Amino acid sequence: MKGYGLPKETYIELLTDRIEYFGRQLPDEDFQIMDMRYAYDEEGYEVTGELVTLDEKIIRIAKELGAIESDNGEEHWIWNLDAVARGAYPIEKLPTHVRDLAKELYYDRAA
């Protein structure tokens, strides 16, 4: 997969919308948080301040998102949120901008 060919701003808008309404929309829309975040990276877009904020929100709801969809056979961190929430996913595979938050929320407790 190489993303959906959407402009960077569209991915940011979709992620913002889906995260803001997380848990109140249809299940396939919750899944789209992970799908859109994965596609953003597949497009090769750079990390922006907006994306950092969105990734932090994703990390904060990792347990709930991981319960919706996880594929631990996939390398990308977004498909391993269940393992992140258990403090079991290799922290060095997380984006650097969310490692401290993930460590604080999940990894320090796993020890």
N, C-alpha and C positions, 0 to 999 in steps of 0.2 A: 504494500500500500504506500502510496506517495501523497497521502492527504486527499483532500477533495478539490484541490485547485482553487480554494477560496482565498480572498485577500486576508492578510493578517488581521485587519480590523474586524472582519466578520467572525473569525474564530474568537477573538477577544469578546465581542458582543454576545456571541452564543454562550461562551463559558460564563460570562458575567450573569446573563439571564438565567441559565440553568442552575448555577450555584445559588443565586439569590432566592430562587423558588424551590430549592432542593427539598424533597420530601412532600411537596404539595402538587407536583405535576405527575404525569403518567410515568410508569416505570421506564419506558423506553427513553423518556426525556432525561431521567436521572442517569441512565446509562450513557447518554450523549455527553455528559461531563467528561467521562473517561475517553470516550471516542474522539471528541473534539480536541482534548488535550494531547492525545497521541498524534492526531493528524497535524496539529500545529508543529510538533517537532519533525514529523515526516516531511513537512513542507520546507523545513530548513530555516524557519524564521528565528530571529534572534530573541533572546530573553529581554523583555521590556519591564519597566516598573509595574505596568498593569499586570503582566503575566506573573511577576513575583508575588503580587498581592493575591492573585487568583490561586496560585500554587499553595500559598500559605493557607488559604481557605480550604483547599482540597485536603491538605494534610490534617487540618482540624477536624474534618468529617471523614477521615480515612476509614474508620471502623464501619460506618454506615455505608459508604460507597463500596468498600471491599465486600460487604455482604450482598450487594447487588450483582457484582460481576468481578471475578478474579480469575486470572489465568496465569498461574505461577510458572507455566512453561514459557511465557513471554518475558523477554529481557526488560522491556520498558517498565519503569517504576510504576506508572499509572495502573498497570494491570496486576500489580502486586500490593495493592493497598491493604488487603487483609493481613499480609505478612508485615507490612509497615506498622499497622495498628497493634500487632503482637510484639513488635520490636525484633522481628526475626529477619527482615529483609536487610541485606547488606547496606549499611548507611552510606557507604562510599558510592553506591549506585544511584542515590538520590541526587537531585540537583543541589548544587552547593548552597543555593539561596534558601533551601528549606531544611537543611540538615540539622541546624541548631534547634529549630522548632520541633522537628520530629524526635530528636533526642530528648528534648525536655518533656514532650507529651507521652512518648511511648518507650523509648529505649532505656532511659534511666530506671524505669519501673520494671523492665524485663530482667534486670541484673539481680 
